[in-house]
Amino acid sequence: MRALNVAEKPSVAKAVAGILSKNPASGGLRVRDGRSRFNRIFEFNYPIQNQQFQMAFTSVTGHLMEIEFEERYRKWYSCDPVDLYHASVRKHVPQDKSDIQKTLEEEARKCQWLILWLDCDREGENIAFEVVEVCTRANHNLNIWRARFSALIDRDIHYAVQHLVRPNQLFADAVDVRQEIDLRIGASFTRFQTMLLRDAFVLDVSTDNRNLVLSYGPCQFPTLGFVVERFWEIQSHEPEEFWTINCTHNSDEGTATFSWMRGHLFDYTCATILYELCALEPTATVINVRQQEKLKYPPHPLSTIELEKRASRYFRMSSEQTMKVAEDLYQAGFISYPRTETDGFSERTDLRTMVQEQQHHPVWGSYAQRLLDAEAGLWRNPNGGGHDDKAHPPIHPTKFSDGEAGWSQDHHKVYELVVRHFLACVSKPAVGAETIVEIDIAGEQFSASGRVIIEKNYLDVYRFETWGGSMIPTYTFGQQFTPTALTLDSGVTRPPPLLSEADLLSCMDKAGIGTDATMHDHIKKLLDRFYATKDSSTRFSPTNLGEALVMGYDDMGYELWKPNLRSMMESDMKAVSMGTKRKAEVLETCLQQMKACFVDAKSNKGKLFDAMAVFFERSNRSNGNEQQTTGDIVKRCGLCQESDMVLRKKPDGNFMVGCLGYPQCRNVVWLPGSVSEAIVTPNTCSTCNPGPVYLIQFKFRRLEIPPNYSVDHLGCIGGCDNTLKQLVEICGTGSRNNSSVPGRGQGNASSYSNTHQSNSRGQGAWQTAHSSDSYSSQNSLGRNMRSQEASGQNGESSIPCTSCGAPCNLLTATTSANRGRKFYSCRGQGCNFFVWDDDANAGGSVSHGSNSRSASNPSRRGGRGRIRRGGRQANDSAFVSATGEPISGRCFVCGDPSHFANACPSRGR
C-alpha cells in the first residue's frame, strides 16, 4: 500500500517524516524534489495498524486555493461596488501554486491512501479539503484520512498516525463562509472608501496617495473602533476636582495609613464640614479588626490570547512578533501548537512527564524538582478556564532547552514564558495573612490593611507576577488613639489610559472579533493602513485618517465600527462548524444584512466627506484619469467650488449629475427622464468654461422622445447643449424629492429648462412647454383670450399669437408631468409663443421668446421654491425656482409662500 501524506508547511513535513522514519523497519529516509523546489517529497516505510505502507510525505504552503471574483468584477472601476454582494466568485489554485498542485496530482495517482497532516484548527481543516479536491480530481479512489496532533514530538506523531480519523467538512464550511463574507464586504467597502476619498483629500500618510488603499475589513474596522472609542473617551474627559480625608497613625510597630471609607466627595463644602467635625473630635476608636487567610491563585493554562497578552505586558512584544516566534518554537518541537483557545488540560494528559523534562534547567530546574517531590506538597492539578476548542491542548513545553544557538532574545523570552507559565499552573496558590482594621473618628469611618505572605508557592517560579505585602501595627477592638496626621486632600479625576495591546486583545476576545489565530493580523493591519499608531508603551492612538473614517460612519448612525455585527457573524460561523446552521443560510443572512448597511452608507457618503474635511484639506486634483475614463466625474461644482459633479443613477431609474459635497452642497443638474443609459466619456466640451466639462454619451428610450430626435446623443451638461434642454422640457426629469430643509452650503438645483429653446417643428402632441425668465402675469391678454372662441379642432387656430399675430394650434401634452393638459402654440416659423389653455382661460401667464415657459403651476414641472440665502421673510420673501429665477405664488393648500402644494406638509390631511 502507498500513502500520500500532506502537511501544511515544508518544515512540518520534514519534522513529521523525520520522526516516523526513525522506525528500524522504515528503510531509511529518502528525499526527492517535487515540481516545487520548496516542497520536497520524503519517502520511507511505516506500519499503520499492522499494515505496511510506503509513505510519500510532501507539503503545501498554507492555503492551496484562493477565492476571488470572476474576471469582469476584479477591476475596481468595472462595476458598482454594491454589485460585489451578488457577483460570481470562484475558488481556484492560483498560478504561483500550480507546481504544488501538479506534485499532488502526480503523487495521488500512485497512492491508495491520502493522509492529511494540516494544522488541527478550522483553517487547517479548510486547507485539508483544498488538498482533497485537488487529489481526488486525479484519483477518485483515494481513501482519505486525517491525522490529529498538537505537538511535533514523537509520542504525539506516533499516536496520531495510529489513530487516524475522517476530516471534518463542517469546519471547512465555516471557513468557506468567512472567506466569502470577508471578500464581498471587504472589497465593496474598500473600493467605496478608496474611490470616494483618496483623491478628494490631501492625506498625511507616508506613502503616495495614489497607491493608498483605504481598506475596510469586517474585523479590522471594529478593532479600529475600540482604539478610537477609547481615544474619544480621553478627549471628552473633563477633569473634576474632588476632596478626601486621609488619616495616618505612627506607633512603635510602624505606620498605618487609613483611607476614608466614603472614598472622596466632589462637593468641597460638604468635605470641609466633615473634615472639621473630625478635626474637632480627632480621637479614633477601633471598631473592627479582621484577620483572614488570603490566596493568590496561579494563572489558567496558556491559550493563544493569553500568550499574546502576557508577552505584550511582560516584554512589550507585539502580538504579531509573539506568534511568529511561537510558530518557530512549535516547528522546532519545543512547544505545542500555539493557536488554541483551550485553557484546560484533559485528565489523560501526562503533566508530570512534562515537568520531569524541565528538572535539569539551570534556572527553574530546582523548582521543577520541588514540584515532583511529594513531601514538598507543591503540586496541584491545574484548574481550567472553561474554554476548549476540541482541537488542541493549552500551550505547553514539549522539549527541554536551556537555549539554542540560533535563538533570538525573543525566542528565549517566549520559551521561558511558556515553561514558567506551565510550571506555575500546576502549582499551589500563594498564601498570605491579611489584616483589616476599621476606625471611627467623629462618625466618619476609615480603614487600613496589611498583608504578610506566608507561602509564595507558584510565585517562586512565575517571576512576572508579584504580591506586595505591607505590615501595619497591631490594633485591638475598642482601642483609642489620636491620629498623627489628619488632612483634607484634593485631587482631580483622570481619564483612562490609551488602550495597550493587551487591552485591545482583551476587547477583541470579549466581543468575539476574529479568532485566536487572526487577532494579531487585524491589529497589524491597522498599523499598515495608517489607521492607528503604537507608541513605545504598546499603547494605540488613532491617526487622523482612522478617526475620520470612524467619525464618518458614526455620524451616519450606523455601527459599522462597532463589534456587534462581526460578533454575530463569528457566532454564526461557529454554528456552521458545529452543524447547527447551514452554510448557505449564514451566507445569505450575513450578506443581506451587510448589503443593506452598504447601500445606506453609500447614500450617506456626505457624512464621510464631512468627517474627512475636519482633518484634511481638499485636494485640487480630480479623482484621476482612471476614474474620468470610466464615466464618473463630469465637472467641478460651480456652486461650492470644492467637490466634483458626478453622474449618478437615481433609485427611480432616472439620471442626474450631482455634487459629491451633498448634503452640504445640493447643486444638481437634472437630465431628461427618457435617458436609458449614460456614460461619461474622456472627451471634453470645447465651449463651456470653466473646464474641463466631460461629455456624456446618452441613449434615450425611443418611445419617449419625438421621432426626429436620435436615440444616441453625445451631450454636454455645461449649458451649451440645446438638444438636452429641449428633451428636458419634452420628457421631464422624473421625480425629484429634494429635502425642503437646506443643508450647510446648500445651493439651488439647476435644470436645462432654465435656458430652454423651443422645438417649434410642429410635431403635434410632441410640442413642448417653454420656460420663462420673466414669469410676468398677462391678465389683459388672458381676458382677450377668454373672449375668443375656439373655432377648430385637430390643431386649427383658436387664439392669435401675441408676438407675430399668426394663429395658434390647440395641442395636448403627453409628458408624464402634464399628460392630457391642453396648450396653445404658435405655428408661425421661428415663433416660440406658448400658453397653457387653462392659464389662458384663467388669466395666467403667457410666454414669449426662446427662453419662455409658463409658471402658472411650477409644481407640475417638479420645481421646488426655496428661500434664497439672505432673502426677505414673510410676505416680503424672495423665492427662487429650481433654476434660480425669482417667482411669485404660494401653496394653494395652506397659503404658505415658501412652498407649493406638491410639497405641502398639510397635503392629504
GUSE-763168 format. One line per field, with one value per residue (C-alpha): residue number from 0; z, x, y. Coordinates in steps of 0.25 Angstrom, whole numbers, plus 5000, padded with zeros to 4 digits. Layout:
num: (NUM:...)
c3: (Z:...)
c1: (X:...)
c2: (Y:...)
END
This chain:
num: (0:1:2:3:4:5:6:7:8:9:10:11:12:13:14:15:16:17:18:19:20:21:22:23:24:25:26:27:28:29:30:31:32:33:34:35:36:37:38:39:40:41:42:43:44:45:46:47:48:49:50:51:52:53:54:55:56:57:58:59:60:61:62:63:64:65:66:67:68:69:70:71:72:73:74:75:76:77:78:79:80:81:82:83:84:85:86:87:88:89:90:91:92:93:94:95:96:97:98:99:100:101:102:103:104:105:106:107:108:109:110:111:112:113:114:115:116:117:118:119:120:121:122:123:124:125:126:127:128:129:130:131:132:133:134:135:136:137:138:139:140:141:142:143:144:145:146:147:148:149:150:151:152:153:154:155:156:157:158:159:160:161:162:163:164:165:166:167:168:169:170:171:172:173:174:175:176:177:178:179:180:181:182:183:184:185:186:187:188:189:190:191:192:193:194:195:196:197:198:199:200:201:202:203:204:205:206:207:208:209:210:211:212:213:214:215:216:217:218:219:220:221:222:223:224:225:226:227:228:229:230:231:232:233:234:235:236:237:238:239:240:241:242:243:244:245:246:247:248:249:250:251:252:253:254:255:256:257:258:259:260:261:262:263:264:265:266:267:268:269:270:271:272:273:274:275:276:277:278:279:280:281:282:283:284:285:286:287:288:289:290:291:292:293:294:295:296:297:298:299:300:301:302:303:304:305:306:307:308:309:310:311:312:313:314:315:316:317:318:319:320:321:322:323:324:325:326:327:328:329:330:331:332:333:334:335:336:337:338:339:340:341:342:343:344:345:346:347:348:349:350:351:352:353:354:355:356:357:358:359:360:361:362:363:364:365:366:367:368:369:370:371:372:373:374:375:376:377:378:379:380:381:382:383:384:385:386:387:388:389:390:391:392:393:394:395:396:397:398:399:400:401:402:403:404:405:406:407:408:409:410:411:412:413:414:415:416:417:418:419:420:421:422:423:424:425:426:427:428:429:430:431:432:433:434:435:436:437:438:439:440:441:442:443:444:445:446:447:448:449:450:451:452:453:454:455:456:457:458:459:460:461:462:463:464:465:466:467:468:469:470:471:472:473:474:475:476:477:478:479:480:481:482:483:484:485:486:487:488:489:490:491:492:493:494:495:496:497:498:499:500:501:502:503:504:505:506:507:508:509:510:511:512:513:514:515:516:517:518:519:520:521:522:523:524:525:526:527:528:529:530:531:532:533:534:535:536:537:538:539:540:541:542:543:544:545:546:547:548:549:550:551:552:553:554:555:556:557:558:559:560:561:562:563:564:565:566:567:568:569:570:571:572:573:574:575:576:577:578:579:580:581:582:583:584:585:586:587:588:589:590:591:592:593:594:595:596:597:598:599:600:601:602:603:604:605:606:607:608:609:610:611:612:613:614:615:616:617:618:619:620:621:622:623:624:625:626:627:628:629:630:631:632:633:634:635:636:637:638:639:640:641:642:643:644:645:646:647:648:649:650:651:652:653:654:655:656:657:658:659:660:661:662:663:664:665:666:667:668:669:670:671:672:673:674:675:676:677:678:679:680:681:682:683:684:685:686:687:688:689:690:691:692:693:694:695:696:697:698:699:700:701:702:703:704:705:706:707:708:709:710:711:712:713:714:715:716:717:718:719:720:721:722:723:724:725:726:727:728:729:730:731:732:733:734:735:736:737:738:739:740:741:742:743:744:745:746:747:748:749:750:751:752:753:754:755:756:757:758:759:760:761:762:763:764:765:766:767:768:769:770:771:772:773:774:775:776:777:778:779:780:781:782:783:784:785:786:787:788:789:790:791:792:793:794:795:796:797:798:799:800:801:802:803:804:805:806:807:808:809:810:811:812:813:814:815:816:817:818:819:820:821:822:823:824:825:826:827:828:829:830:831:832:833:834:835:836:837:838:839:840:841:842:843:844:845:846:847:848:849:850:851:852:853:854:855:856:857:858:859:860:861:862:863:864:865:866:867:868:869:870:871:872:873:874:875:876:877:878:879:880:881:882:883:884:885:886:887:888:889:890:891:892:893:894:895:896:897:898:899:900:901:902:903:904:905:906:907:908)
c3: (5000:4997:5005:5001:5013:5012:5023:5024:5023:5017:5031:5037:5026:5029:5044:5044:5033:5042:5054:5046:5039:5052:5052:5049:5038:5031:5021:5024:5019:5005:4999:4985:4978:4974:4964:4974:4979:4993:4995:4995:4996:5007:5005:5016:5020:5032:5038:5041:5049:5045:5031:5024:5016:5006:5011:5002:5010:5004:5007:5003:5007:5015:5006:4993:4987:4988:4986:4976:4968:4953:4943:4940:4955:4958:4953:4963:4953:4946:4954:4965:4978:4982:4971:4978:4988:4977:4967:4964:4972:4969:4978:4970:4971:4967:4957:4967:4974:4961:4963:4977:4970:4960:4970:4978:4965:4961:4975:4977:4964:4970:4984:4991:5003:5006:5020:5023:5034:5033:5046:5054:5054:5045:5036:5035:5032:5021:5015:5016:5007:4997:4996:4996:4984:4976:4979:4977:4963:4960:4967:4971:4979:4990:5004:5011:5026:5036:5046:5058:5066:5075:5076:5067:5077:5076:5085:5078:5064:5066:5073:5062:5051:5058:5062:5048:5047:5036:5032:5037:5026:5035:5040:5025:5022:5034:5027:5014:5019:5026:5013:5004:5014:5017:5002:4998:5010:5010:4995:4994:5005:5002:4987:4992:5002:4994:4981:4989:4998:4993:4983:4989:5001:5003:5013:5022:5021:5018:5005:4991:4992:4978:4984:4997:5000:5010:5013:5021:5028:5036:5047:5044:5046:5059:5064:5060:5067:5080:5078:5074:5085:5096:5089:5089:5103:5107:5099:5104:5119:5127:5140:5152:5166:5178:5193:5202:5217:5220:5234:5238:5251:5255:5266:5271:5262:5249:5242:5237:5227:5228:5216:5217:5214:5207:5196:5192:5190:5179:5188:5195:5205:5210:5210:5218:5228:5230:5232:5242:5250:5250:5254:5266:5271:5266:5275:5267:5272:5266:5263:5255:5253:5243:5241:5229:5220:5206:5194:5181:5170:5159:5144:5136:5126:5114:5102:5090:5094:5108:5102:5093:5104:5114:5104:5102:5116:5121:5109:5101:5090:5079:5077:5062:5067:5078:5069:5059:5070:5076:5062:5061:5074:5070:5057:5064:5074:5087:5090:5086:5075:5078:5072:5082:5090:5100:5114:5122:5121:5119:5130:5122:5119:5126:5133:5142:5130:5124:5138:5138:5125:5132:5144:5138:5134:5141:5145:5148:5149:5164:5165:5155:5165:5177:5169:5167:5182:5189:5202:5198:5195:5184:5173:5169:5157:5149:5148:5134:5129:5123:5108:5100:5084:5084:5075:5083:5098:5104:5100:5108:5106:5099:5099:5109:5105:5112:5100:5085:5077:5067:5077:5078:5091:5087:5085:5099:5105:5099:5102:5117:5118:5113:5122:5135:5132:5131:5144:5151:5147:5153:5166:5179:5180:5189:5203:5211:5224:5223:5234:5232:5243:5243:5252:5255:5256:5259:5252:5240:5237:5232:5229:5227:5223:5223:5217:5221:5210:5217:5205:5192:5184:5170:5171:5173:5158:5152:5153:5144:5156:5170:5182:5190:5206:5216:5231:5240:5255:5264:5268:5277:5277:5285:5285:5284:5279:5274:5259:5256:5243:5239:5225:5215:5202:5188:5175:5161:5153:5141:5128:5125:5118:5103:5100:5101:5092:5103:5106:5091:5090:5102:5096:5083:5091:5099:5087:5078:5068:5060:5065:5073:5060:5053:5064:5063:5048:5050:5059:5049:5038:5046:5046:5032:5027:5035:5043:5057:5063:5074:5084:5092:5103:5093:5094:5082:5077:5064:5053:5047:5035:5045:5053:5041:5036:5049:5051:5037:5039:5054:5048:5039:5051:5047:5056:5045:5054:5066:5069:5069:5054:5053:5067:5061:5049:5057:5065:5052:5047:5060:5058:5044:5050:5060:5050:5056:5044:5029:5021:5011:5021:5029:5016:5011:5024:5027:5013:5012:5025:5021:5007:5014:5022:5010:5002:5013:5015:5000:5001:5013:5007:5010:5025:5021:5013:5026:5035:5026:5024:5039:5038:5023:5013:5000:4988:4976:4967:4962:4964:4954:4939:4943:4949:4938:4927:4934:4934:4948:4949:4939:4944:4956:4964:4961:4974:4985:4977:4985:4981:4967:4960:4957:4948:4957:4954:4964:4970:4961:4949:4945:4943:4949:4951:4966:4975:4983:4994:4997:5006:5009:4995:4987:4973:4963:4948:4945:4932:4923:4928:4915:4917:4918:4918:4921:4921:4924:4913:4913:4903:4908:4903:4895:4898:4913:4923:4934:4929:4927:4925:4921:4910:4913:4903:4905:4900:4900:4900:4886:4890:4900:4890:4878:4865:4859:4871:4871:4882:4883:4887:4891:4900:4910:4923:4924:4917:4903:4898:4892:4890:4904:4908:4899:4903:4918:4914:4906:4915:4928:4938:4946:4961:4969:4984:4989:5004:5008:5019:5013:5018:5020:5008:5000:4987:4977:4968:4953:4941:4926:4925:4930:4917:4909:4894:4888:4878:4868:4857:4859:4864:4868:4882:4884:4884:4897:4908:4909:4921:4924:4930:4934:4938:4937:4938:4926:4931:4920:4910:4917:4916:4901:4900:4908:4899:4887:4884:4880:4865:4861:4866:4861:4862:4856:4861:4873:4878:4871:4875:4883:4877:4862:4860:4854:4858:4869:4870:4881:4885:4896:4905:4906:4916:4930:4937:4928:4921:4915:4918:4907:4902:4890:4882:4870:4857:4851:4846:4857:4867:4881:4887:4897:4907:4915:4911:4926:4928:4916:4922:4936:4932:4935:4929:4914:4910:4898:4892:4892:4907:4912:4920:4927:4942:4946:4953:4955:4963:4951:4945:4958:4962:4977:4982:4992:5001:4995:5005:5012:5005:5011:5020:5021:5011:5006:5003:4990:4985:4974:4965:4963:4952:4961:4955:4964:4964:4971:4976:4989:4993:4989:5001:5013:5006:5011:5000:5004:4996:4986:4988:4983:4995:5005:5019:5021:5007:5009:5023)
c1: (5000:5005:5000:5002:5004:5002:5006:5003:5017:5030:5037:5025:5026:5041:5039:5028:5035:5048:5040:5033:5045:5053:5046:5056:5047:5046:5057:5063:5058:5059:5057:5054:5049:5035:5030:5032:5046:5041:5032:5041:5036:5041:5039:5040:5033:5023:5013:4999:4990:4999:4999:5012:5011:5021:5019:5021:5022:5020:5014:5007:5010:4997:4985:4986:4974:4968:4955:4953:4942:4940:4949:4939:4938:4952:4956:4952:4944:4938:4925:4917:4923:4909:4909:4920:4910:4904:4915:4920:4932:4941:4951:4963:4978:4986:4997:5008:5004:5002:5015:5009:4996:5004:5012:5000:4993:5005:5007:4992:4991:5001:4994:4983:4982:4983:4987:4985:4995:4989:4988:4977:4968:4957:4967:4975:4962:4959:4973:4971:4959:4966:4977:4965:4959:4972:4976:4962:4962:4974:4970:4955:4958:4967:4964:4964:4969:4972:4984:4981:4993:4997:5012:5023:5029:5030:5018:5008:5012:5012:4999:4993:4997:4991:4978:4974:4960:4952:4953:4942:4934:4927:4940:4944:4930:4931:4944:4938:4927:4937:4945:4933:4927:4940:4943:4930:4929:4943:4944:4931:4934:4949:4946:4935:4944:4956:4950:4942:4952:4966:4968:4958:4967:4982:4985:4997:5002:5016:5012:5008:4993:4991:4995:4988:4977:4966:4963:4951:4951:4939:4949:4959:4949:4943:4957:4960:4946:4952:4964:4956:4945:4956:4963:4949:4947:4960:4958:4944:4948:4947:4955:4947:4953:4950:4953:4957:4961:4974:4978:4992:4996:5010:5014:5026:5022:5021:5012:4997:4991:4975:4967:4953:4942:4934:4945:4944:4934:4932:4926:4936:4927:4922:4936:4941:4929:4932:4947:4945:4936:4947:4957:4949:4948:4960:4960:4960:4953:4956:4942:4947:4959:4958:4969:4967:4975:4977:4980:4986:4983:4993:4988:4980:4987:4992:4983:4987:4981:4987:5001:4999:4994:5005:5016:5011:5010:5023:5032:5025:5025:5015:5005:5010:5024:5019:5012:5024:5033:5023:5022:5037:5037:5026:5032:5045:5038:5040:5025:5012:5003:5002:4988:4978:4966:4967:4971:4970:4977:4970:4970:4979:4990:5003:5007:5017:5025:5025:5031:5041:5047:5050:5057:5071:5069:5079:5069:5056:5060:5061:5046:5042:5049:5041:5028:5031:5035:5022:5027:5028:5013:5015:5007:4993:4985:4982:4968:4963:4958:4945:4950:4952:4953:4953:4966:4978:4982:4987:5001:5012:5027:5029:5044:5055:5064:5074:5075:5078:5089:5080:5070:5068:5065:5050:5051:5057:5046:5035:5040:5043:5029:5023:5031:5029:5014:5013:5020:5012:4999:5002:5006:4999:4994:5002:4997:4996:4990:4983:4979:4968:4966:4954:4953:4943:4946:4934:4925:4934:4940:4954:4961:4975:4980:4993:4997:5008:5012:5013:5015:5020:5018:5015:5021:5035:5035:5025:5034:5025:5015:5017:5008:5012:5012:5011:5012:5003:5003:4995:4981:4971:4956:4952:4966:4966:4977:4980:4984:4998:4992:4978:4978:4967:4974:4969:4971:4965:4959:4967:4963:4966:4979:4980:4978:4990:4992:4988:4975:4972:4973:4964:4954:4954:4953:4942:4934:4937:4945:4954:4960:4972:4979:4975:4974:4989:4987:4975:4984:4995:4986:4982:4997:5000:4988:4992:4979:4986:5000:5006:5016:5027:5018:5010:4998:4990:4985:4976:4982:4974:4971:4966:4958:4952:4946:4940:4934:4928:4921:4917:4911:4903:4897:4902:4910:4919:4931:4925:4927:4913:4911:4924:4922:4908:4916:4926:4915:4908:4921:4923:4909:4913:4925:4916:4906:4894:4893:4895:4906:4896:4887:4898:4904:4890:4887:4900:4902:4887:4890:4903:4898:4887:4898:4906:4894:4891:4905:4907:4894:4900:4914:4914:4916:4929:4933:4929:4938:4950:4949:4951:4965:4969:4970:4963:4971:4972:4972:4960:4959:4970:4970:4965:4952:4950:4950:4940:4929:4928:4933:4927:4932:4936:4924:4922:4914:4922:4935:4940:4934:4933:4919:4917:4908:4898:4886:4875:4867:4855:4864:4866:4879:4885:4898:4900:4911:4919:4918:4903:4896:4905:4904:4892:4896:4889:4886:4874:4875:4863:4854:4856:4870:4872:4888:4898:4913:4923:4934:4948:4944:4943:4934:4941:4931:4928:4936:4942:4946:4948:4934:4933:4923:4913:4909:4893:4884:4869:4857:4851:4836:4839:4845:4840:4843:4852:4862:4873:4873:4888:4894:4907:4904:4909:4902:4910:4899:4902:4894:4881:4876:4877:4870:4858:4857:4857:4844:4838:4841:4842:4853:4845:4842:4851:4849:4859:4859:4852:4862:4875:4888:4901:4906:4893:4891:4879:4877:4879:4872:4873:4859:4865:4871:4862:4860:4847:4846:4835:4836:4821:4822:4807:4806:4821:4820:4827:4825:4835:4841:4840:4851:4840:4828:4820:4806:4798:4784:4779:4784:4776:4764:4765:4767:4755:4747:4752:4744:4751:4748:4754:4760:4772:4781:4772:4775:4766:4774:4784:4799:4802:4816:4814:4799:4799:4788:4792:4789:4782:4790:4791:4803:4808:4819:4817:4816:4806:4799:4785:4787:4783:4793:4794:4806:4809:4811:4818:4832:4842:4832:4832:4819:4813:4802:4794:4779:4775:4784:4778:4764:4769:4777:4790:4804:4808:4822:4829:4843:4853:4854:4840:4831:4818:4819:4805:4808:4823:4820:4815:4829:4835:4842:4842:4843:4854:4857:4869:4881:4879:4866:4854:4844:4829:4821:4834:4841:4848:4847:4854:4851:4859:4866:4869:4859:4850:4836:4823:4812:4808:4803:4788:4786:4791:4795:4809:4818:4830:4826:4816:4804:4812:4822:4812:4813:4798:4794:4785:4781)
c2: (5000:5014:5026:5041:5050:5065:5075:5090:5095:5089:5089:5081:5071:5069:5068:5058:5050:5050:5045:5034:5029:5026:5013:5002:4996:5009:5006:5020:5034:5037:5051:5055:5068:5071:5081:5092:5093:5098:5086:5073:5059:5050:5035:5024:5011:5011:5001:5007:4997:4985:4988:4993:5006:5012:5027:5039:5052:5065:5079:5091:5105:5110:5111:5104:5111:5125:5131:5143:5150:5146:5154:5164:5169:5169:5183:5194:5202:5190:5191:5198:5192:5188:5178:5171:5165:5156:5155:5141:5136:5124:5117:5112:5109:5122:5122:5123:5110:5102:5094:5089:5085:5077:5070:5066:5061:5053:5046:5044:5036:5026:5025:5018:5026:5041:5045:5060:5066:5080:5089:5084:5096:5101:5108:5095:5087:5096:5095:5080:5080:5088:5077:5067:5074:5074:5060:5053:5060:5052:5039:5037:5024:5030:5026:5039:5041:5052:5052:5060:5065:5076:5076:5071:5061:5046:5042:5051:5048:5033:5033:5042:5032:5020:5027:5034:5040:5046:5061:5070:5076:5085:5092:5094:5100:5110:5116:5116:5125:5134:5135:5139:5149:5156:5156:5162:5172:5176:5178:5186:5196:5197:5201:5210:5217:5218:5223:5233:5239:5236:5247:5256:5260:5262:5251:5252:5238:5233:5226:5232:5235:5229:5215:5217:5207:5211:5197:5192:5179:5173:5170:5181:5193:5188:5187:5201:5205:5200:5209:5222:5220:5220:5232:5239:5236:5242:5254:5257:5255:5268:5267:5269:5273:5264:5264:5253:5252:5244:5239:5234:5228:5225:5215:5207:5196:5205:5214:5211:5219:5219:5222:5229:5219:5230:5230:5244:5256:5265:5276:5284:5290:5276:5271:5283:5281:5266:5269:5280:5270:5260:5271:5276:5262:5255:5243:5230:5217:5203:5198:5185:5176:5165:5155:5145:5136:5141:5133:5137:5127:5123:5126:5116:5108:5116:5119:5127:5140:5139:5137:5149:5158:5154:5155:5169:5172:5166:5168:5179:5169:5171:5160:5158:5156:5147:5138:5138:5133:5123:5117:5116:5109:5100:5095:5092:5084:5092:5096:5091:5096:5111:5114:5109:5114:5103:5107:5094:5081:5068:5057:5048:5058:5053:5066:5060:5055:5069:5075:5064:5069:5082:5077:5080:5094:5103:5114:5107:5093:5093:5097:5086:5076:5082:5080:5066:5064:5058:5063:5077:5077:5088:5080:5084:5079:5092:5098:5101:5114:5108:5108:5096:5097:5081:5082:5085:5086:5098:5103:5096:5092:5079:5078:5083:5094:5103:5112:5109:5115:5121:5127:5142:5149:5148:5133:5132:5141:5133:5119:5124:5130:5116:5108:5117:5118:5103:5101:5111:5106:5092:5099:5102:5117:5127:5128:5141:5146:5159:5168:5179:5190:5200:5212:5223:5238:5247:5237:5236:5222:5219:5206:5201:5187:5179:5166:5156:5146:5132:5123:5128:5115:5118:5132:5125:5121:5131:5144:5152:5154:5160:5160:5172:5171:5182:5181:5190:5192:5183:5188:5183:5185:5197:5203:5218:5227:5241:5241:5246:5254:5257:5264:5269:5266:5269:5262:5262:5251:5245:5239:5225:5222:5219:5204:5195:5183:5174:5183:5183:5167:5166:5175:5167:5154:5159:5164:5151:5159:5150:5137:5133:5131:5144:5155:5159:5161:5170:5179:5179:5183:5196:5200:5196:5204:5217:5216:5215:5217:5209:5216:5210:5206:5198:5207:5211:5224:5226:5234:5246:5236:5225:5235:5242:5228:5224:5238:5238:5224:5229:5241:5233:5226:5212:5203:5198:5201:5194:5179:5175:5171:5164:5157:5152:5147:5140:5133:5128:5123:5115:5110:5105:5098:5091:5087:5095:5105:5102:5109:5115:5120:5128:5133:5139:5145:5152:5157:5163:5170:5176:5180:5188:5195:5197:5203:5212:5217:5220:5228:5236:5237:5252:5249:5243:5255:5264:5255:5255:5270:5272:5266:5268:5279:5276:5272:5281:5269:5261:5246:5243:5239:5225:5230:5240:5230:5221:5231:5237:5251:5261:5274:5283:5288:5303:5305:5300:5301:5289:5276:5269:5268:5253:5245:5237:5228:5230:5219:5222:5219:5234:5240:5253:5260:5264:5269:5260:5270:5266:5269:5281:5285:5282:5286:5277:5276:5268:5260:5256:5245:5238:5234:5219:5219:5230:5228:5239:5240:5245:5255:5270:5281:5292:5303:5302:5309:5307:5293:5282:5278:5264:5260:5249:5238:5237:5227:5230:5221:5223:5223:5234:5244:5251:5243:5254:5252:5242:5231:5233:5247:5252:5263:5274:5278:5291:5299:5299:5287:5291:5277:5273:5286:5282:5268:5272:5280:5269:5257:5264:5259:5249:5250:5260:5258:5269:5271:5284:5287:5293:5288:5296:5302:5298:5303:5303:5292:5295:5289:5290:5297:5310:5313:5304:5308:5303:5292:5298:5288:5285:5271:5271:5265:5265:5281:5285:5295:5306:5313:5328:5337:5348:5339:5352:5352:5355:5357:5366:5356:5345:5354:5355:5340:5337:5346:5337:5325:5312:5311:5297:5284:5276:5287:5298:5312:5317:5329:5339:5339:5352:5352:5351:5351:5337:5327:5317:5302:5295:5283:5273:5270:5255:5257:5249:5262:5269:5257:5261:5276:5286:5297:5307:5308:5318:5311:5322:5319:5323:5328:5322:5327:5317:5317:5307:5306:5307:5319:5326:5324:5328:5340:5333:5336:5335:5332:5339:5337:5326:5326:5325:5316:5316:5318:5317:5303:5301:5289:5282:5282:5277:5290:5294:5308:5311:5324:5330:5332:5345:5347:5354:5347:5346:5354:5361:5348:5346:5332:5325:5313:5301:5308:5320:5330:5338:5334:5338:5329:5322:5308:5307:5297:5305:5318:5318:5325:5317:5304:5299:5289:5277:5279:5284:5276:5278:5272:5260:5263)
END
